[in-house]
Amino acid sequence: MGLVAVALVLAPDSVHAGTGGTAFDDVWTTLKDWTQGTLGRIVAGAMILVGVVGGIARQSLMAFAMGIGGGMGLYNSPTVVESIMSATLEHADKIAPAAIHLTNGLGA
């Protein structure tokens, strides 16, 4: 029994980053449409407006910058999430020896 457990730990299955499965595609499409559509633009505009008002009240540009950053982050977040979750390593087999050498410092 212990030998089987050790074998399973030493030989894990391959991992694929978000390249399959369509169970939540409708939900993702809805959220993306909301954040990059009219609703997202209204919320981003409101964040900027609140930042302007906060900047005037505090006499600082930092609140305005936070509003701009929040609005831009809200609008671009679906693109960032899609880029991260669908990232694949096309040349991993060529890079692996160099990465192993860098991680342990001993080389092969």
N, CA, C and O atoms as CSV, one atom per row, in Angstrom:
chain,resi,resn,atom,element,x,y,z
A,1,MET,N,N,0.824,-1.195,0.000
A,1,MET,CA,C,0.000,0.000,0.000
A,1,MET,C,C,0.871,1.264,0.000
A,1,MET,O,O,0.595,2.223,-0.721
A,2,GLY,N,N,1.908,1.246,0.808
A,2,GLY,CA,C,2.804,2.394,0.876
A,2,GLY,C,C,3.536,2.623,-0.429
A,2,GLY,O,O,3.782,3.765,-0.820
A,3,LEU,N,N,3.888,1.526,-1.112
A,3,LEU,CA,C,4.583,1.636,-2.392
A,3,LEU,C,C,3.704,2.292,-3.455
A,3,LEU,O,O,4.190,3.069,-4.276
A,4,VAL,N,N,2.420,1.979,-3.436
A,4,VAL,CA,C,1.479,2.592,-4.378
A,4,VAL,C,C,1.356,4.085,-4.102
A,4,VAL,O,O,1.323,4.887,-5.036
A,5,ALA,N,N,1.287,4.467,-2.830
A,5,ALA,CA,C,1.184,5.884,-2.476
A,5,ALA,C,C,2.423,6.645,-2.920
A,5,ALA,O,O,2.319,7.755,-3.442
A,6,VAL,N,N,3.603,6.051,-2.716
A,6,VAL,CA,C,4.845,6.699,-3.142
A,6,VAL,C,C,4.881,6.827,-4.663
A,6,VAL,O,O,5.314,7.855,-5.184
A,7,ALA,N,N,4.435,5.802,-5.375
A,7,ALA,CA,C,4.415,5.854,-6.836
A,7,ALA,C,C,3.478,6.943,-7.338
A,7,ALA,O,O,3.789,7.622,-8.316
A,8,LEU,N,N,2.341,7.116,-6.683
A,8,LEU,CA,C,1.402,8.165,-7.093
A,8,LEU,C,C,1.959,9.554,-6.833
A,8,LEU,O,O,1.715,10.474,-7.614
A,9,VAL,N,N,2.699,9.718,-5.755
A,9,VAL,CA,C,3.278,11.022,-5.442
A,9,VAL,C,C,4.412,11.354,-6.408
A,9,VAL,O,O,4.562,12.506,-6.814
A,10,LEU,N,N,5.207,10.359,-6.775
A,10,LEU,CA,C,6.357,10.610,-7.639
A,10,LEU,C,C,6.006,10.729,-9.115
A,10,LEU,O,O,6.808,11.253,-9.887
A,11,ALA,N,N,4.847,10.265,-9.527
A,11,ALA,CA,C,4.451,10.312,-10.936
A,11,ALA,C,C,3.088,10.983,-11.082
A,11,ALA,O,O,2.103,10.312,-11.392
A,12,PRO,N,N,3.013,12.310,-10.863
A,12,PRO,CA,C,1.712,12.984,-10.982
A,12,PRO,C,C,1.260,13.088,-12.436
A,12,PRO,O,O,2.068,13.043,-13.363
A,13,ASP,N,N,-0.026,13.226,-12.603
A,13,ASP,CA,C,-0.588,13.407,-13.940
A,13,ASP,C,C,-0.238,14.786,-14.477
A,13,ASP,O,O,0.119,15.687,-13.719
A,14,SER,N,N,-0.342,14.940,-15.782
A,14,SER,CA,C,-0.102,16.236,-16.405
A,14,SER,C,C,-1.194,17.214,-16.002
A,14,SER,O,O,-2.337,16.828,-15.757
A,15,VAL,N,N,-0.828,18.466,-15.940
A,15,VAL,CA,C,-1.775,19.510,-15.579
A,15,VAL,C,C,-1.948,20.428,-16.782
A,15,VAL,O,O,-0.963,20.843,-17.393
A,16,HIS,N,N,-3.175,20.743,-17.121
A,16,HIS,CA,C,-3.468,21.638,-18.237
A,16,HIS,C,C,-4.193,22.858,-17.693
A,16,HIS,O,O,-5.159,22.726,-16.942
A,17,ALA,N,N,-3.734,24.030,-18.064
A,17,ALA,CA,C,-4.272,25.269,-17.517
A,17,ALA,C,C,-5.463,25.752,-18.316
A,17,ALA,O,O,-5.300,26.426,-19.334
A,18,GLY,N,N,-6.639,25.420,-17.874
A,18,GLY,CA,C,-7.862,25.974,-18.428
A,18,GLY,C,C,-8.085,25.743,-19.902
A,18,GLY,O,O,-8.656,26.605,-20.570
A,19,THR,N,N,-7.659,24.618,-20.437
A,19,THR,CA,C,-7.827,24.403,-21.866
A,19,THR,C,C,-9.050,23.565,-22.197
A,19,THR,O,O,-9.318,23.319,-23.373
A,20,GLY,N,N,-9.785,23.128,-21.213
A,20,GLY,CA,C,-10.951,22.293,-21.499
A,20,GLY,C,C,-12.100,22.602,-20.565
A,20,GLY,O,O,-11.948,23.358,-19.605
A,21,GLY,N,N,-13.239,22.019,-20.847
A,21,GLY,CA,C,-14.402,22.215,-19.990
A,21,GLY,C,C,-15.181,23.449,-20.382
A,21,GLY,O,O,-14.628,24.541,-20.515
A,22,THR,N,N,-16.470,23.259,-20.564
A,22,THR,CA,C,-17.309,24.388,-20.974
A,22,THR,C,C,-18.482,24.588,-20.028
A,22,THR,O,O,-19.466,25.234,-20.387
A,23,ALA,N,N,-18.385,24.036,-18.821
A,23,ALA,CA,C,-19.517,24.086,-17.898
A,23,ALA,C,C,-19.871,25.513,-17.491
A,23,ALA,O,O,-21.047,25.825,-17.301
A,24,PHE,N,N,-18.874,26.382,-17.355
A,24,PHE,CA,C,-19.129,27.733,-16.873
A,24,PHE,C,C,-18.914,28.796,-17.944
A,24,PHE,O,O,-18.750,29.972,-17.617
A,25,ASP,N,N,-18.911,28.408,-19.202
A,25,ASP,CA,C,-18.710,29.385,-20.272
A,25,ASP,C,C,-19.792,30.460,-20.298
A,25,ASP,O,O,-19.497,31.630,-20.539
A,26,ASP,N,N,-21.036,30.072,-20.054
A,26,ASP,CA,C,-22.125,31.057,-20.054
A,26,ASP,C,C,-21.949,32.069,-18.930
A,26,ASP,O,O,-22.187,33.261,-19.121
A,27,VAL,N,N,-21.533,31.598,-17.759
A,27,VAL,CA,C,-21.315,32.502,-16.624
A,27,VAL,C,C,-20.169,33.456,-16.933
A,27,VAL,O,O,-20.269,34.657,-16.683
A,28,TRP,N,N,-19.072,32.916,-17.481
A,28,TRP,CA,C,-17.924,33.765,-17.802
A,28,TRP,C,C,-18.287,34.804,-18.858
A,28,TRP,O,O,-17.886,35.963,-18.754
A,29,THR,N,N,-19.035,34.399,-19.861
A,29,THR,CA,C,-19.449,35.333,-20.906
A,29,THR,C,C,-20.312,36.442,-20.323
A,29,THR,O,O,-20.161,37.607,-20.688
A,30,THR,N,N,-21.216,36.081,-19.416
A,30,THR,CA,C,-22.065,37.090,-18.777
A,30,THR,C,C,-21.233,38.072,-17.964
A,30,THR,O,O,-21.424,39.283,-18.077
A,31,LEU,N,N,-20.309,37.565,-17.144
A,31,LEU,CA,C,-19.465,38.453,-16.340
A,31,LEU,C,C,-18.585,39.341,-17.214
A,31,LEU,O,O,-18.381,40.516,-16.911
A,32,LYS,N,N,-18.070,38.775,-18.291
A,32,LYS,CA,C,-17.237,39.564,-19.203
A,32,LYS,C,C,-18.061,40.655,-19.878
A,32,LYS,O,O,-17.602,41.789,-20.018
A,33,ASP,N,N,-19.279,40.311,-20.296
A,33,ASP,CA,C,-20.151,41.316,-20.908
A,33,ASP,C,C,-20.505,42.414,-19.915
A,33,ASP,O,O,-20.585,43.587,-20.281
A,34,TRP,N,N,-20.716,42.038,-18.670
A,34,TRP,CA,C,-21.038,43.047,-17.656
A,34,TRP,C,C,-19.863,43.989,-17.413
A,34,TRP,O,O,-20.045,45.206,-17.375
A,35,THR,N,N,-18.651,43.437,-17.248
A,35,THR,CA,C,-17.522,44.300,-16.910
A,35,THR,C,C,-17.033,45.121,-18.095
A,35,THR,O,O,-16.553,46.239,-17.908
A,36,GLN,N,N,-17.144,44.592,-19.311
A,36,GLN,CA,C,-16.657,45.336,-20.466
A,36,GLN,C,C,-17.779,45.968,-21.274
A,36,GLN,O,O,-17.530,46.595,-22.304
A,37,GLY,N,N,-18.993,45.810,-20.818
A,37,GLY,CA,C,-20.133,46.401,-21.506
A,37,GLY,C,C,-20.558,47.700,-20.845
A,37,GLY,O,O,-19.758,48.384,-20.206
A,38,THR,N,N,-21.814,48.020,-21.009
A,38,THR,CA,C,-22.348,49.271,-20.477
A,38,THR,C,C,-22.289,49.311,-18.958
A,38,THR,O,O,-21.930,50.340,-18.386
A,39,LEU,N,N,-22.633,48.211,-18.293
A,39,LEU,CA,C,-22.592,48.183,-16.830
A,39,LEU,C,C,-21.179,48.430,-16.318
A,39,LEU,O,O,-20.988,49.205,-15.380
A,40,GLY,N,N,-20.202,47.791,-16.914
A,40,GLY,CA,C,-18.818,47.990,-16.493
A,40,GLY,C,C,-18.347,49.413,-16.708
A,40,GLY,O,O,-17.606,49.956,-15.889
A,41,ARG,N,N,-18.769,50.015,-17.796
A,41,ARG,CA,C,-18.380,51.408,-18.054
A,41,ARG,C,C,-19.038,52.354,-17.065
A,41,ARG,O,O,-18.430,53.340,-16.649
A,42,ILE,N,N,-20.282,52.060,-16.686
A,42,ILE,CA,C,-20.963,52.894,-15.688
A,42,ILE,C,C,-20.263,52.777,-14.338
A,42,ILE,O,O,-20.022,53.782,-13.669
A,43,VAL,N,N,-19.935,51.544,-13.939
A,43,VAL,CA,C,-19.254,51.343,-12.657
A,43,VAL,C,C,-17.865,51.974,-12.688
A,43,VAL,O,O,-17.460,52.612,-11.716
A,44,ALA,N,N,-17.127,51.807,-13.793
A,44,ALA,CA,C,-15.804,52.420,-13.908
A,44,ALA,C,C,-15.910,53.941,-13.867
A,44,ALA,O,O,-15.098,54.603,-13.220
A,45,GLY,N,N,-16.901,54.493,-14.551
A,45,GLY,CA,C,-17.118,55.945,-14.494
A,45,GLY,C,C,-17.467,56.412,-13.097
A,45,GLY,O,O,-17.012,57.469,-12.659
A,46,ALA,N,N,-18.278,55.625,-12.389
A,46,ALA,CA,C,-18.618,55.973,-11.006
A,46,ALA,C,C,-17.381,55.926,-10.116
A,46,ALA,O,O,-17.219,56.771,-9.235
A,47,MET,N,N,-16.514,54.950,-10.338
A,47,MET,CA,C,-15.277,54.883,-9.554
A,47,MET,C,C,-14.409,56.113,-9.805
A,47,MET,O,O,-13.830,56.673,-8.874
A,48,ILE,N,N,-14.324,56.523,-11.050
A,48,ILE,CA,C,-13.537,57.708,-11.379
A,48,ILE,C,C,-14.176,58.952,-10.772
A,48,ILE,O,O,-13.478,59.811,-10.233
A,49,LEU,N,N,-15.504,59.049,-10.858
A,49,LEU,CA,C,-16.204,60.201,-10.285
A,49,LEU,C,C,-16.018,60.274,-8.777
A,49,LEU,O,O,-15.775,61.350,-8.231
A,50,VAL,N,N,-16.130,59.136,-8.103
A,50,VAL,CA,C,-15.900,59.111,-6.654
A,50,VAL,C,C,-14.452,59.486,-6.354
A,50,VAL,O,O,-14.183,60.170,-5.366
A,51,GLY,N,N,-13.513,59.044,-7.201
A,51,GLY,CA,C,-12.120,59.427,-7.023
A,51,GLY,C,C,-11.904,60.917,-7.188
A,51,GLY,O,O,-11.123,61.517,-6.450
A,52,VAL,N,N,-12.594,61.527,-8.157
A,52,VAL,CA,C,-12.488,62.978,-8.350
A,52,VAL,C,C,-13.025,63.712,-7.129
A,52,VAL,O,O,-12.389,64.637,-6.626
A,53,VAL,N,N,-14.201,63.299,-6.651
A,53,VAL,CA,C,-14.796,63.949,-5.477
A,53,VAL,C,C,-13.900,63.755,-4.256
A,53,VAL,O,O,-13.685,64.691,-3.485
A,54,GLY,N,N,-13.373,62.524,-4.078
A,54,GLY,CA,C,-12.468,62.280,-2.956
A,54,GLY,C,C,-11.189,63.082,-3.073
A,54,GLY,O,O,-10.660,63.565,-2.072
A,55,GLY,N,N,-10.689,63.229,-4.291
A,55,GLY,CA,C,-9.492,64.024,-4.503
A,55,GLY,C,C,-9.707,65.492,-4.192
A,55,GLY,O,O,-8.828,66.156,-3.641
A,56,ILE,N,N,-10.887,66.000,-4.548
A,56,ILE,CA,C,-11.203,67.399,-4.231
A,56,ILE,C,C,-11.355,67.571,-2.727
A,56,ILE,O,O,-10.858,68.542,-2.158
A,57,ALA,N,N,-12.044,66.629,-2.079
A,57,ALA,CA,C,-12.273,66.731,-0.636
A,57,ALA,C,C,-10.965,66.646,0.144
A,57,ALA,O,O,-10.782,67.362,1.128
A,58,ARG,N,N,-10.070,65.787,-0.284
A,58,ARG,CA,C,-8.804,65.617,0.437
A,58,ARG,C,C,-7.694,66.501,-0.117
A,58,ARG,O,O,-6.595,66.543,0.435
A,59,GLN,N,N,-7.974,67.188,-1.180
A,59,GLN,CA,C,-7.001,68.030,-1.869
A,59,GLN,C,C,-5.751,67.225,-2.231
A,59,GLN,O,O,-4.618,67.632,-1.977
A,60,SER,N,N,-6.010,66.074,-2.830
A,60,SER,CA,C,-4.934,65.174,-3.216
A,60,SER,C,C,-5.324,64.480,-4.518
A,60,SER,O,O,-6.498,64.191,-4.748
A,61,LEU,N,N,-4.356,64.221,-5.347
A,61,LEU,CA,C,-4.608,63.508,-6.592
A,61,LEU,C,C,-4.631,61.993,-6.398
A,61,LEU,O,O,-4.975,61.256,-7.323
A,62,MET,N,N,-4.266,61.523,-5.203
A,62,MET,CA,C,-4.184,60.082,-4.983
A,62,MET,C,C,-5.552,59.415,-5.102
A,62,MET,O,O,-5.647,58.342,-5.697
A,63,ALA,N,N,-6.597,60.002,-4.566
A,63,ALA,CA,C,-7.934,59.414,-4.673
A,63,ALA,C,C,-8.382,59.369,-6.134
A,63,ALA,O,O,-9.019,58.406,-6.560
A,64,PHE,N,N,-8.055,60.398,-6.891
A,64,PHE,CA,C,-8.370,60.409,-8.318
A,64,PHE,C,C,-7.622,59.290,-9.032
A,64,PHE,O,O,-8.192,58.598,-9.875
A,65,ALA,N,N,-6.345,59.113,-8.697
A,65,ALA,CA,C,-5.551,58.046,-9.309
A,65,ALA,C,C,-6.105,56.673,-8.940
A,65,ALA,O,O,-6.105,55.768,-9.774
A,66,MET,N,N,-6.573,56.505,-7.714
A,66,MET,CA,C,-7.163,55.233,-7.300
A,66,MET,C,C,-8.450,54.960,-8.077
A,66,MET,O,O,-8.717,53.818,-8.449
A,67,GLY,N,N,-9.239,55.990,-8.323
A,67,GLY,CA,C,-10.456,55.825,-9.118
A,67,GLY,C,C,-10.145,55.425,-10.550
A,67,GLY,O,O,-10.792,54.541,-11.112
A,68,ILE,N,N,-9.153,56.080,-11.137
A,68,ILE,CA,C,-8.727,55.735,-12.498
A,68,ILE,C,C,-8.204,54.293,-12.535
A,68,ILE,O,O,-8.570,53.517,-13.418
A,69,GLY,N,N,-7.352,53.946,-11.576
A,69,GLY,CA,C,-6.790,52.592,-11.525
A,69,GLY,C,C,-7.859,51.534,-11.318
A,69,GLY,O,O,-7.810,50.473,-11.940
A,70,GLY,N,N,-8.826,51.812,-10.447
A,70,GLY,CA,C,-9.913,50.864,-10.220
A,70,GLY,C,C,-10.778,50.683,-11.452
A,70,GLY,O,O,-11.169,49.563,-11.779
A,71,GLY,N,N,-11.077,51.770,-12.131
A,71,GLY,CA,C,-11.874,51.682,-13.355
A,71,GLY,C,C,-11.159,50.920,-14.453
A,71,GLY,O,O,-11.765,50.097,-15.140
A,72,MET,N,N,-9.871,51.191,-14.620
A,72,MET,CA,C,-9.096,50.469,-15.632
A,72,MET,C,C,-8.957,48.997,-15.265
A,72,MET,O,O,-9.031,48.127,-16.133
A,73,GLY,N,N,-8.755,48.720,-13.978
A,73,GLY,CA,C,-8.640,47.334,-13.530
A,73,GLY,C,C,-9.922,46.560,-13.741
A,73,GLY,O,O,-9.892,45.401,-14.156
A,74,LEU,N,N,-11.052,47.194,-13.456
A,74,LEU,CA,C,-12.344,46.541,-13.652
A,74,LEU,C,C,-12.568,46.215,-15.122
A,74,LEU,O,O,-13.013,45.117,-15.456
A,75,TYR,N,N,-12.266,47.154,-15.993
A,75,TYR,CA,C,-12.512,46.946,-17.418
A,75,TYR,C,C,-11.585,45.876,-18.001
A,75,TYR,O,O,-12.015,45.076,-18.832
A,76,ASN,N,N,-10.329,45.855,-17.577
A,76,ASN,CA,C,-9.345,44.939,-18.166
A,76,ASN,C,C,-9.226,43.609,-17.441
A,76,ASN,O,O,-8.487,42.737,-17.900
A,77,SER,N,N,-9.922,43.418,-16.329
A,77,SER,CA,C,-9.770,42.183,-15.562
A,77,SER,C,C,-10.154,40.921,-16.335
A,77,SER,O,O,-9.464,39.916,-16.164
A,78,PRO,N,N,-11.196,40.887,-17.172
A,78,PRO,CA,C,-11.463,39.655,-17.922
A,78,PRO,C,C,-10.329,39.268,-18.871
A,78,PRO,O,O,-10.027,38.085,-19.028
A,79,THR,N,N,-9.708,40.251,-19.496
A,79,THR,CA,C,-8.595,39.968,-20.399
A,79,THR,C,C,-7.415,39.387,-19.631
A,79,THR,O,O,-6.767,38.449,-20.095
A,80,VAL,N,N,-7.137,39.946,-18.458
A,80,VAL,CA,C,-6.029,39.453,-17.640
A,80,VAL,C,C,-6.304,38.028,-17.174
A,80,VAL,O,O,-5.422,37.172,-17.238
A,81,VAL,N,N,-7.523,37.771,-16.706
A,81,VAL,CA,C,-7.874,36.432,-16.227
A,81,VAL,C,C,-7.791,35.421,-17.366
A,81,VAL,O,O,-7.274,34.322,-17.170
A,82,GLU,N,N,-8.286,35.765,-18.544
A,82,GLU,CA,C,-8.205,34.848,-19.685
A,82,GLU,C,C,-6.759,34.573,-20.077
A,82,GLU,O,O,-6.418,33.442,-20.424
A,83,SER,N,N,-5.912,35.585,-20.027
A,83,SER,CA,C,-4.502,35.392,-20.373
A,83,SER,C,C,-3.808,34.471,-19.382
A,83,SER,O,O,-3.010,33.620,-19.774
A,84,ILE,N,N,-4.108,34.637,-18.104
A,84,ILE,CA,C,-3.466,33.811,-17.083
A,84,ILE,C,C,-3.988,32.383,-17.126
A,84,ILE,O,O,-3.200,31.438,-17.084
A,85,MET,N,N,-5.286,32.212,-17.209
A,85,MET,CA,C,-5.876,30.882,-17.106
A,85,MET,C,C,-5.723,30.047,-18.372
A,85,MET,O,O,-5.847,28.824,-18.306
A,86,SER,N,N,-5.462,30.653,-19.500
A,86,SER,CA,C,-5.298,29.873,-20.726
A,86,SER,C,C,-3.844,29.804,-21.167
A,86,SER,O,O,-3.560,29.411,-22.299
A,87,ALA,N,N,-2.923,30.181,-20.291
A,87,ALA,CA,C,-1.507,30.151,-20.637
A,87,ALA,C,C,-1.030,28.710,-20.765
A,87,ALA,O,O,-1.324,27.869,-19.916
A,88,THR,N,N,-0.306,28.442,-21.814
A,88,THR,CA,C,0.291,27.122,-22.015
A,88,THR,C,C,1.773,27.293,-22.318
A,88,THR,O,O,2.204,28.340,-22.801
A,89,LEU,N,N,2.530,26.275,-22.034
A,89,LEU,CA,C,3.966,26.303,-22.293
A,89,LEU,C,C,4.251,25.476,-23.536
A,89,LEU,O,O,4.325,24.249,-23.469
A,90,GLU,N,N,4.410,26.140,-24.658
A,90,GLU,CA,C,4.625,25.444,-25.921
A,90,GLU,C,C,6.023,24.844,-26.014
A,90,GLU,O,O,6.208,23.803,-26.643
A,91,HIS,N,N,7.000,25.486,-25.398
A,91,HIS,CA,C,8.385,25.044,-25.524
A,91,HIS,C,C,8.927,24.531,-24.195
A,91,HIS,O,O,10.123,24.654,-23.931
A,92,ALA,N,N,8.072,23.960,-23.360
A,92,ALA,CA,C,8.490,23.501,-22.037
A,92,ALA,C,C,9.523,22.391,-22.119
A,92,ALA,O,O,10.420,22.329,-21.278
A,93,ASP,N,N,9.423,21.516,-23.104
A,93,ASP,CA,C,10.375,20.412,-23.214
A,93,ASP,C,C,11.789,20.902,-23.512
A,93,ASP,O,O,12.760,20.246,-23.136
A,94,LYS,N,N,11.915,22.047,-24.182
A,94,LYS,CA,C,13.233,22.595,-24.496
A,94,LYS,C,C,13.802,23.394,-23.330
A,94,LYS,O,O,15.019,23.504,-23.185
A,95,ILE,N,N,12.922,23.953,-22.497
A,95,ILE,CA,C,13.350,24.802,-21.392
A,95,ILE,C,C,13.616,24.000,-20.125
A,95,ILE,O,O,14.366,24.452,-19.260
A,96,ALA,N,N,13.022,22.830,-19.999
A,96,ALA,CA,C,13.095,22.051,-18.764
A,96,ALA,C,C,14.522,21.797,-18.283
A,96,ALA,O,O,14.775,21.994,-17.095
A,97,PRO,N,N,15.477,21.372,-19.122
A,97,PRO,CA,C,16.834,21.141,-18.596
A,97,PRO,C,C,17.469,22.400,-18.001
A,97,PRO,O,O,18.136,22.328,-16.969
A,98,ALA,N,N,17.267,23.544,-18.642
A,98,ALA,CA,C,17.824,24.785,-18.108
A,98,ALA,C,C,17.152,25.167,-16.800
A,98,ALA,O,O,17.813,25.645,-15.878
A,99,ALA,N,N,15.846,24.960,-16.711
A,99,ALA,CA,C,15.130,25.288,-15.478
A,99,ALA,C,C,15.565,24.383,-14.341
A,99,ALA,O,O,15.705,24.841,-13.207
A,100,ILE,N,N,15.779,23.113,-14.623
A,100,ILE,CA,C,16.241,22.190,-13.584
A,100,ILE,C,C,17.634,22.597,-13.111
A,100,ILE,O,O,17.920,22.558,-11.915
A,101,HIS,N,N,18.489,22.983,-14.037
A,101,HIS,CA,C,19.833,23.424,-13.669
A,101,HIS,C,C,19.777,24.675,-12.795
A,101,HIS,O,O,20.539,24.792,-11.835
A,102,LEU,N,N,18.893,25.599,-13.115
A,102,LEU,CA,C,18.775,26.821,-12.325
A,102,LEU,C,C,18.198,26.563,-10.939
A,102,LEU,O,O,18.583,27.231,-9.979
A,103,THR,N,N,17.284,25.608,-10.818
A,103,THR,CA,C,16.627,25.410,-9.532
A,103,THR,C,C,17.513,24.735,-8.513
A,103,THR,O,O,17.443,25.076,-7.332
A,104,ASN,N,N,18.356,23.779,-8.922
A,104,ASN,CA,C,19.169,23.104,-7.916
A,104,ASN,C,C,20.636,23.514,-7.958
A,104,ASN,O,O,21.376,23.239,-7.014
A,105,GLY,N,N,21.064,24.156,-9.017
A,105,GLY,CA,C,22.425,24.652,-9.096
A,105,GLY,C,C,23.476,23.595,-9.377
A,105,GLY,O,O,24.654,23.928,-9.506
A,106,LEU,N,N,23.090,22.336,-9.474
A,106,LEU,CA,C,24.065,21.271,-9.655
A,106,LEU,C,C,24.226,20.850,-11.099
A,106,LEU,O,O,25.292,20.369,-11.485
A,107,GLY,N,N,23.200,21.020,-11.900
A,107,GLY,CA,C,23.263,20.601,-13.293
A,107,GLY,C,C,23.053,19.106,-13.430
A,107,GLY,O,O,22.840,18.396,-12.447
A,108,ALA,N,N,23.117,18.647,-14.658
A,108,ALA,CA,C,22.868,17.218,-14.893
A,108,ALA,C,C,24.154,16.458,-15.067
A,108,ALA,O,O,24.130,15.245,-15.274
